């Protein structure tokens, strides 16, 4: 190949390369804010990269492995596969719960550690809010349902009125399925892993008032966490990583045991300020 032709090809390649970099830079600028979202409230954990109006990448795995054994490696793989790094991020979003106590602590602990190490803002999203948001075109009552064990569910009711955003119309609840059904007297769509345990009970008690989301979307998704976090990022509604805590709704078994276990007499005396002689 003549030198002149080779030089021309190199120049053209350089122009193409510069144009590609400009396109990539423009695309990334339109992706602001770019949020990394973590969802670890249940057995099916997920991680997502979310930009305004779209999910750029999401990784989900329903596995018996604990989140602590896979979360950081999954996070690293997601960033590498999507061509981003922690330096490209504008914030960290995390599912606050309710859900698995252990899973929530792992997810929030990871997000807090990353926030403190990178200086990125931390955004917390209630898990039930994210589940309800996965039914964007529904105008009936929405009831996200998470199996809380001990014959209870975590739940709340949401409604979308014409021209308005989705609104939560009850408190976050830890409640028996029977008691929940008694509170519902209108057509309601249920979503969440609680469907698997209590589908028949709810269907029997509510009849035509009960409808159920498909099992393909029964678990909470990091993408939904990230989408809700976009609005909080815009309003600068950030959490302090040092003070952020999960939204448990119900006390953990360890806390219940601590409250109900009788304290030794010597401990009670010490707690009252009495000095015990040796």
N, C-alpha and C positions, 0 to 999 in steps of 0.2 A: 504494500500500500504506500503511495507517495506520501512524503512528509506533510505536504499541504493538506491532503485529504484527511490524514490522521489527526492533524491539529484542528481541522474543522469539526471532526467527529467529537473530539475532546471538548471543544467549545460548546457544541450542541448539548453534549451530555451534562456539562456544567450548568447550562441554562435550564435544562430540564430538572437537574438536581435542585437548583435554587428555587425554581418554580414550585417543586414538590414541597420544599421546606416552608415556603410562604403559605401554600394551601394548608399544610398541617398546622402551622402557627395560627392561621385564621380559624380553622376548625376548633382548635383547642381554646382559642379566645371565646368562641361562641359557647363552649362547654362550661363557662363559669357561672356559678360556682360548681366545681367538681368535688363531689362528696364520696367518701368511702363509707359504706353502711354495713353494720354488723347485726346479725339476728341470731341469737343463741337461746331463745326462750324455751325451745322444745328440742326433741330429738333430731329433727330436721333443721340443721343450721345452714345459714347462707351468708354470703358476702357479695356486695354489689358496688359497682362504680356508677354513680348517678349524676347526670347533668340536668339542667332545666328541661323538663318535658320528655326526657328519654333516659332509658337505662342503657349504658354503654357496655356493661358486662355484668354477669351474675353467675355465681357458683353456688349450687345447693347440693347437699348430701344428707340423705336419711340413713344414718349409720349408728350402730351401737357404740362406736368409739366416742369417748368423751370429747367435748369441744376443745379442751385444753391440749389434747394430743394432735389436733389437726388444724386449729384455727390459724395460727401464725404461718404455717406452711401453705395453707390454702390462700391466705392473704397475699403472700409473696408470689405465688403462682398466678393469681388473678392479675396483679399489677404487671408482672412480666409479660404474660400472654396478651394483655391489652395495650402494651407499649407505654405504660405510665410508671411513675415512681412516687414515693411519698412526697417528694418536692413539688409534684404537680398538683397536689391536693389543696383544697380550700377549706376543708373541714371534715370532721369525723362524726358520723351519726350512729346511734346505737339503740337497740330495742331495750326499753327499761323494764318490761314486764307488765302484768304478772306472767308467771310461767314457772319453769323449773328453777328452784332457788340456786342450785349449783350452776346451771347454764347461764343464768342472769349474772351471777357474780363473775364468771369467766369472761363473758362478753363485755360487761362494763369495765372490769379490771383491765382488760386488753385495751379498750378504747381510752381509758383514763391514762394508762401508761404511754400510749402513742401520743396523746394530746400533750402530756407534760414533756415528753421527749422532743416533740417537733414544734410545739407552740401553736398547733392547729386548734381552732375552736371546737368544742364538744357540744353536740346536740343530742338530746334524749327524746325518744318518741315512745309513748305507751304502746305496748304490743296490741292491745285490743283496738286502738285507733287505727293501727296499720292494717289489721285484718278487715275492719269495716271498710277501709278505703279501697280494698281490692274488689269491691262491688260498686264501681263508679256510676253505673247507669240504672241503679235500682232506686225506686221511689217509695218502696215499702220500708217498714221497720227492718233494721239490720241488727242481728244479735251475734257478735263474735263469741265463740264458745271454746274455752280451753279447759281440758280435763285437769282438774286440780287434785285428783285422787281423793281418798277419804270420802267418796260419794258426794263430792262437790265439784262445781265448775267455777272458773273465773269468767265473768260475763259483764256486758253492758249493752244498753240499747241506743241505737243511733237512727237519725232520721234526716233525710234530705228534702227540704221544702223547695218548691219551685223558685229558681233564681238565687238560691242560697247554697252555701257550702254545707257539707255533711256536719251535723251537730250531734254531740252526745247528749242524751236526754235523761240519763240515770247516772248514779255513781258507778264506780268500778266495784264489782260485787264478787264475793266468794260465797256461793249459795248452792243449795241442793237443786238438782234439776226440777224436782217437783215444785219447790217454792218459786223457782223462776217461771215455770209454766203458768202458775197462778197469777203472775203479774202481767201476762200477755193476753190481750183480747182483740188483737188486730193482726192482719197478715204480716208475717215476719219471716225473713230469710236468715237462716243460720249458716255460719261459716266457722271453721276451726276444727281442731282435732277432737273436740268434745262431741262432734257429730258421730264419730266412730263408736263411742261408748253409749250415747244416749239418743240416738236416732229414733229407735223404736218407742222409747218412753215419750219423747216430745211429740212424735207423730200420733201416738195414741191419745195424748191429753189435749193436743191442739187441733188435730184433724186438718181441715183445709187451711187453717191459719198458719201452718208450718210448711215452709219450703226450705230446701237444703242446697247449698252451693255444691258444685261437683267436687269430688275428692281430689281432683287435679290441682285445686287451689285451696285445699283445706288447711295448709300450713302457712304460718307467717313468713313473709319474704323480705329479704334485705332491700330489694328494689322498692317496695312500698315504704319501708322505713326511710330510705333516702329521698323519695319523692315528697313525703311529708316534711322532712327536714329542710328541703329547699326553702319553703316559706319561712321557717324559723331562722334560717341563715340570713335571709333578706331583712328580717326584722331584728337581727342581732340578738336573738333569744338563746344565748349560750349558757351552758352549765359550767360551774366551777369544778374542774376535775378533782380538787381536793375534797369537795363536799358532796359530789354526786352519789346518790344511792339508788338501788333498784326500787321499782314499784312492786312490792310484794303483795299488797292487798290483805293477805292473810299472814299471820305470824308463822315463822318456820317452826318445825317440830322441836328444834333445839331451844328456841325462845319459849315455847309452850312448856317444855320440860323444866326450864329454868324457873318459870313462874310458879309451877305446881309442886316442885320438889321442896320439901321442908328443909330449911336451913338449920345447921347445927346450933345448939344453944350458945356455944362459945362465939360463933360467928355473929349471931344476933347481938350479943353483948358488945362485941368489938365494934359492930356497926353503929351501936348507940353511943359509942364513945367510952365504954367501960374498959378499964385497964385490967387485964387478966394477969395475976401473979404467976410467975414460973415456979 
